């Protein structure tokens, strides 16, 4: 059979030793696992144990000749490696020994396979044997994962998925924008007839008052088409939502039911050509005219027009954000309902609307520019929940502070940012599902002409480019669900904290989505570039999500300032110094743990421990907060105005915003995992959380190394663990993407079949 004869006891361990030495899987903790297994294996003779333990000496590893002997022993055995078996390497070893009349299944070997996390991908490229490939394992259930993610919305989501299975929602290539827009409008109207548009509205206006369920179905629209999701969001979320959140009962009674039913098509006119992210600085004016008891809407200058307004060409009305001027005083930005067109869809006097034309993506959405020239609307058209013009012509608001009033008003629209993040995440899930299913069918390369080429999903490079993103998608899904629950909790009227949280999360998730879609495009090669396979359109459609509902760079700074404002009370009462002392003391508590032993601790038990992940993320956020506060303080002490001081630390603000958001996402996901009752799937989700955490630490390894939080040895170990976890999850990769719950009738890309 082969030139070297090993005893039966040793022979059963040879496949394991060949794998762990070939793939460099041995760390101190893993050596102890193997040693303990050997010592407890009563099927081994004393001399066999002695030999096996000698081969575990990292100071004197097995020679190249010994390794070649092991490989020859395996290759000439003609034993097949069957990937679908529960413990494939243990089963392979048992079949190897059965050629020498070995008997029984050795549970000790199974112990090594489990504890070292050895998966077929670690060795099927090492063994020159026939591999019986299985695309995916049936250890976990996609349906169970899907139900876990659907949570309390299961019935609504299942019904919605079924509703989408009709010809009007079939994806097709439409490149003429007029045709594309007409079809998208028809899709939105179809959804409205079934009551899905009004879902987030109160029951008396045709809804269910269920904003979290609305967000869940919004994400599903990305599986149909990005243009549909955005136009749906503009009509029901932005236009209808502004009436619901900023208006009073008279506005609800007059407009909300019609908006939910698409009898009244509307748009959300906030952004201006000259003022994109700076809402407070918009130039459009809304001047109260006592003589006519009306409000006059005016575009004062060339670049003060409303820009990039979705639904602009189909709308009959707009929610216009403008500087409200009453009795010569500017009361700040308010929202006013302004009719745009008559029943014949002709522009009203003083209204000018132009088509924005073709865009990188989302060409089924009719974006346009709007100008107002002395357009009069009744005083009652002011959405007056937070500020009103009384019958006597005076302005009144229960929120006296203009700054607080402004941020309270914008805070009611945070739900839109959550939906934008959900939509982007839906695009990433779609791309990942397509890329994974393609990789489970596409074969490429092999070093043997005797057997079929390898699945590209079996290459470690392919696993590392897709699997961490799948883990992130699960983390971000759970996080956004929780954010929407918090936002929808009417017992917490102050939305400032949730606004800070969502500002950061929207930024990191939409950037993640764009990066992921690009990676998926490349992972599918030329096939990913074809329109029919959907990824090309996902790239164009999701790209803009980083910009609308707030530019990501601006939003991250908003999030970072929110973190700093958590200490506002100390700023106001005892001054800046007390805040710094507080932060410094908190940091000192953390720093006691940062010693050489900790910074180079590399065993699996430590690196996989959520306490380590939480500690690392918390340390980064607190350290960045402290150093940021110190820098601002030093600038101000030198007489630099506070605005200029913040400009000087912009990159620091971005780093803090990202750090805060990652810490928040991981914390929410970890807490969620604790609530999962299914033990087996809970363990799988926890592994995804571990991969997310280690991948995020690895992504920012430069910062952690600079701070001395981790050493070079630990940084390397973290990178290796990310790769290892990606490989361990390979057998379950299709189950994981199927767990996203994308309906088969939406997943029509030919390469995903």
Secondary structure, DSSP 8 states (H G I E B T S, - for coil): --SS---HHHHHHHHHHHHHHHTT---HHHHHHHHHHHHH-TTS-HHHHHHHHHTT-GGG---HHHHHHHHHHHHTT---EETTSTTHHHHHHHHHHHTTT--S--HHHHHHHHHTT--GGGTTTT--S-EE--S--SSS-HHHHHHHHHGGGHHHHHHHHHHT-SGGG------SHHHHHHHHHHHHHHHHHTT-TTTTS-GGGT----HHHHHHHHHHHHHH-HHHHHHHIIIIIIIHHHHHHHS-HHHIIIIIHHHHTTSS-EEEE--BSS-SS-GGG---EEEEETTTTEEEEE--STT-SEEEETTTTT-SEEEEEEEEEETTEEEEEEEEEEE-B-TT--B-TTEEEEE----SS-TTS--EEEEESSEEEEGGGB--SS-EE-TTS-EE-S---HHHHHHHHHHTTHHHHHHHHHHHHHHHHHHHHHHHHHHTT-B---S-SSS---BGGGSHHHHHHHHHHHHHHHHHHHHHHHHHHHHT-TT----HHHHHHHHHHHHHHHHHHHHHHHHHHHHTGGGGGSGGGSHHHHHHHHHGGGTTTS-HHHHHHHHHHHHHHTTHHHHHHT-HHHHHHHHHHHHHHHHTT-SHHHHT---HHHHT-HHHHHHHHHHHHHHHHHHHHHHHHHHHHTT--HHHHHHHTHHHHHHHHHHHHHHHHHHHHHHHHHT---HHHHHHHHHHHHHHHHHHHHHTHHHHHHTTSS-HHHHHHHHHHHHHHHHHTGGGHHHHHHTT---TTT---GGG-
